[in-house]
Amino acid sequence: MTVLRHALLGATILASSLVLVSPADAQEMAAAGRQMVDFNIPAQDLGAALNELGRQAGVNIAFPVETVAGRTSARLRGKFTPAEAARRLAAGTGLRVTETGRGALVLVRNERSSDATQDDGGTPSGDEIVVTGFREGLATAREVARKADNLVDVLSADDVGKLPDTNIAEALRRLDSVYLIRDQGEGRYVSIRGVDPILNNVTMNGQTIAVSDTDGESGRAAPLDVLSSSALSRVEIHKVTLPYMDGQSIGGTINIVTPSGFDYKNTYLNLSAEAGYNDFGKDNRIWSGNLAFGTKFGANDQFAIFVSGEYWFKQYTSQSYTTSSPVTSPAYGAKYYFPTSVVMAQSIGQKERYGGSANFEYRPDEDTRAWVRYFFTQYNDDRTRPQITLRGLQGRAVAAPAVRRPIVNPTSATEFGYAGYRAQMETRSEVQQRPVQQLVIGGEHRFGERWTLTGDLNYTTAKEINPYQRYFEAITDTQGALPTEAPAITFVLDNRGLAHPTGFNTALSNGLTYTDPAFNTIYRLRGVTSYVREKTYTGNADLKWDGNLGDRDLELRTGFKFILRDKSVDDTDYRYQFTGPKTTLAGFPGLYARFEEGRGESYVPVGGLNLLAPSRDGYEAFFAAHPDYFTYDAVGAASNSIENDYHLKENIYAGYLMGDLHITPSFSLIAGARVEKTDSDISAQGFVASVTSNPGIPAGRSRLKEVPFKTSDIIDLSQSHSYTNVLPAVVARWELAKNWLLRGSVTTNIGRPDYTDLAPISTIVVSESYDAANNVVSLDGSVEIGNPNLEPYKALNFDASLDYYFPDRSGSVTIGGFYKRVDNAVYSIVNDYRDHVFEGVKYDSFVEETVANAGPGYIRGIELSLQKDLVELPAPFNGLGIYANAAFIESDVEIDIPGRANKHVPFFNQADRIYNVQLYYERGGFSARVAYSFQGDATGSSFGANPDLDNYRSPRKTVDAQVSYTFNGFRLSLTGSNLNNQAALNYRNHDRFFVSSYETYGREFRLGISKTW
């Protein structure tokens, strides 16, 4: 087990090579291979395209027909050497062309090709460096990105699935400018280029996929932990979008590409399994199994199918520490803060993800393609979270005028006490289910040499279902200390800034502390069931014309798309207040459990504590035995049942027109525009918290009769909103020289506001006041409400990048920069109105807490990337390689928060620095990789009036590794993640000592085996 815990890892799948073409005269071929030829070859069957290449270049090309059967080439236009032209034709087909020293062309295939040339041991010769596995994945990704019209980062299948990246979010963090946001130590959301996840677009094979929610509040942000990293062809991040792409992509578009049966020459079958554990907590096990199958069939292999299935299971334990409501103390400076509450919690649970996909395709000839694709996944999380909140209370008063000891009583910069404290214990148990599915039917047909029509119909749904969610609560207050008495509890801050309880004045708590079950009194049982659903229909049609403008190649493209989205959140809350005889957690068998019981641990963030919390099983048994001790809280249940509920219908209609003109064979310009019209109808409910009369108002003068609702009423609120956006784009691509590529673009995008910001969910308070001097009765109101009239975020984007590709095709170097001007960012605001009308009632004064659009802001950054196979080194070191990237980002937006002096803040979830480095080695079936990831300080999700209390995520450094060995179609791997046991830390006041939260969740180790036929 020790070896397993400390193993280093990294590796991939083996591939082999096959001679594709060989000339009769190597010297003549080499000479011809160096000549530039002006090619014009349409997309077609790969074999036909290679023959046409030979005809246009004036060279003879021979290749085995079966090698290229069923594969289609990309279109090729421009001046290239024959070898470079062959590489471009083969790009994206699962094959890759390389040159030998004699000028011959060699086809290198992925491991998925079953007839790879091998030695007797089933692996390449130990003296030969063959581009396989991770290297082949990088090479494939590099070629896809290189030939793209726009700026796109690509992760190939070998890169996505073969580091310890169990979901797509974890894999994407290895690309530049991608910031990972975690839950329970597992990646869930990604921020791209400092842009909030709600402003990304996620598609599968270019088609919109519905977003699975989390707790009914994640809105447009796609939780990527629901999507497995297995059985993928590649994942793309389009940082520059073209007019045919959705406009909703200020951060970028994440496109997941699934495999096709036509990707494989022969029938393909892969079975894989993993088993492992997490070293935090007890007996936390991990296992998974995957199946993938692809084949072609029919008289002419005109049909193909690819199917995959997955099951993944993980048990986990994590512990967290949180503080809130910090205050200053006169003796320690205006910016030195002490927390007024401390929360210590543990999560114990298990996650599972299962699903499958099927891709059925029909290609009767070179001009026609049709497909039916189905994808399904379900992510389940069953967790129990015990937590203890210690909240400071004021001291008690014994005489007038009352002199009370304040809540926080510091004795030094690192020691303080609470005059009194409330111990609020809560154990939350929940089962969450998140299914996602998609069905796409589409086709493509080429009419003659010029016209191509493509269309798709797409149905996709996502749900979040919480069939069981319970909160078992106990609350007890100590007395507050007098000025002459010691505080009820004393804390000492350690060198990390975490508060350790070190002393108690038990005279204020009947001789007990919160760690004693007899101290803690049963308070309430609360439950929630929720159902969140997104149902979306999309359809698109695209028409493309290939032709010429004079002697210049021209492509024109137009099309339309509709998105019909229906999104709803429906929560049902019930709560039972304990009204029976006082009962502590010691008063009934099994009412409490210690943190270290079961798969839990003694509390690690702050050592030396013997923590306890209510037990789910014991509390439910007590409730069943004494139902008469509990009273149903109808008002509280009604209020909380609607606090997240809304129903949205959003219809989006889009059309575009774009042209791609090759001004020279090496310089192309794309220009066009997209128009999107958005119509939305959103409804929610408001809860009337109070309608209060004023007894001082003269008889008959009350104005409450003007108000059509009373305390505890629920009112329906709805609103419609429409807007149209025109999104122009200009993208230039210039091959400066054979190995140099320059890109530049000016584009526009939008980001529709989050559903939770649009929903008019509200809490309403109404009162009246009387000005006796002027004999005036005023009606006053306040509301917390969303804003259905929010305008979409708008971004004007400037991008430039320069790529250099090493002549021996061993890697590339990229430097790029971007600038985004972003308008209409959304922030919280308080409006103070006079003579304001709300829901048909005119109020003399009205306070509205809502969200609004901000003024202009910007995000800018520099991106650097290097990938290099170190083939120049002598054997055996020529199996080494490096893949590294870095991003430096800054942003600014002006917000208008009353009382805040500094109104310029960064965008949410924007990290200032992001680094990734992977060192890899591949030779003779052995592969190893070590990956280091650094994410710099990043802003949290909200800002308040006091900048000192802004929340930031601390820098995060992680080390992952993998070793593997491939032989005879088998692959054995050993994988470790978070090997440096990095915890998650958030802080305030621009000082990491002022901790707002801390979470630790351990390291993972997995042993895997796979077999490919």
Secondary structure, 3 states (H helix, E strand, C coil): CHHHHHCCCCCCCCCEEEEEECCCCHHHHHHHHCCCEEEEECCCEHHHHHHHHHHHHCCCCCCCHHHHCCCECCCEEEEECHHHHHHHHHCCCCEEEEECCCCCEEEEECCCCCCCCCCCCCCCCCCCCCCCHHHHHHHHHHHHHHHCCCCEEEEEHHHHHCCCCCEHHHHHCCCCCEEEEEECCEEEEEEECCECHHHEEEEECCEECCCCCCCCCCCCCCCHHHCECCCCCEEEEECCCCCCCCCECCCEEEEEECCCHHHCCCCEEEEEEEEEEECCCCCEEEEEEEEEEEEEECCCCCEEEEEEEEEEEEEEEEEEEEEECCEECHHHCCCCEECCEEEEEEEEEEEEEEEEEEEEEEEEECCEEEEEEEEEEEEEEEEEEEEEEEEEECCCCCCCCCCCCCCEEEEECCEEEECEEEEEEEEEEEEEEEEEEEEEEEEEEEECCCEEEEEEEEEEEEEEEEEEEEEEEEEEECCCCCCCCCCCEEEEECCCCCEEEEEECHHHCCCCCCCCHHHCEEEEEEEEEEEEEEEEEEEEEEEEEEEEECCEEEEEEEEEEEEEEEEEEEEEEEEEEECCCCCECCCCCCCEEECCCCCCCCCCCCCCCCCEEECHHHHHHHHHHCHHHEEECHHHHHHHHCCCCEEEEEEEEEEEEEEEEEEECCEEEEEEEEEEEEEEEEEEEEEEEEEECCCCCCCCCCCHHHCCCCCCCEEEEEEEEEEEEEEEEEEEEEEEECCEEEEEEEEEEEECCCHHHHCCCEEEEEEEEEECCCCEEEEEEEEEECCCCCCCEEEEEEEEEEEEECCCCCEEEEEEEEEEEEECCEEEEEEEEEEEEECCEEEEEEEEEEEEECCCEEEEEEEEEEEEECCCCCCCHHHEEEEEEEEEEEEEEECCCCCCCCCEECCCCCECEEEEEEEEEEECCEEEEEEEEEECCEECCCCCCCHHHCEEECCEEEEEEEEEEEECCEEEEEEEECCCCCCEEEEECCEEEEEEEEEECCCEEEEEEEEEC
